[in-house]
Every structure is written in C-alpha cells, then in structure tokens.
C-alpha cells in the first residue's frame, strides 16, 4: 500500500514537472488542479466592491480618509487598509496635505 502511494505521488510529481516546464506556470497549474476556495472568491468580490466605491468617491477629487469613509459608509481603519492596498497596486496615490498639516489627501492615479 505504501509503495502504491509512493508511485502515485512520484507519477504526479513527474506529471507536474512536465506540465510546468520552464514557463513557470505553477500558480496556473495549482489553480487548475486544486481550484480556488470559496473564501478566496468571496474576499476578491468584497475587495472589488470596496475598490469600486473608493474609486468612485475619489473621482470627485482629492479626499481624506475621513471623507472617503463617510461616503462609502466604512470605518476609517478599514478604509485606510483598502486605500493602502490600492496605493500598493498603483490605482490611488497620495495627494497633498490639508491646510492644518494633519491629514493626507488621496487621489486616483491617472
């Protein structure tokens, strides 16, 4: 029984290596082989929903975290978390500092 399991594992590994080749398609192979969990799909849908809300709010012009969170009805900490993700991926960028030098504004990266 152990030998059968080893042979199956070895065949699967050999097939995996042959499938991947030198192209580096590991993520694609694993996605096809294992699928994507429902939790990951739900998280992506939620992120895209919030991303749309933030970008629509910023389409009106530069805004602070407090202004954005009020418009999208989300806590300031959650809004800031999503803003930092959008900055990381180049969708949003930091604007100016307000008149009292307390808060940064954020704007769309056009």
QUILINCOR-V890020 format. One record per run of one state. SS is the DSSP state (@ for helix, = for strand, . for the rest). FROM is the first residue (numbers start at 1). TO is the last residue. If there is no record, write none. Layout:
BEGIN
SS_FROM_TO / SS_FROM_TO
END
This chain:
BEGIN
._1_1 / @_2_20 / ._21_25 / @_26_34 / ._35_37 / @_38_58 / ._59_62 / =_63_63 / ._64_64 / @_65_72 / ._73_75 / @_76_88 / ._89_91 / =_92_97 / ._98_103 / =_104_108 / ._109_110
END
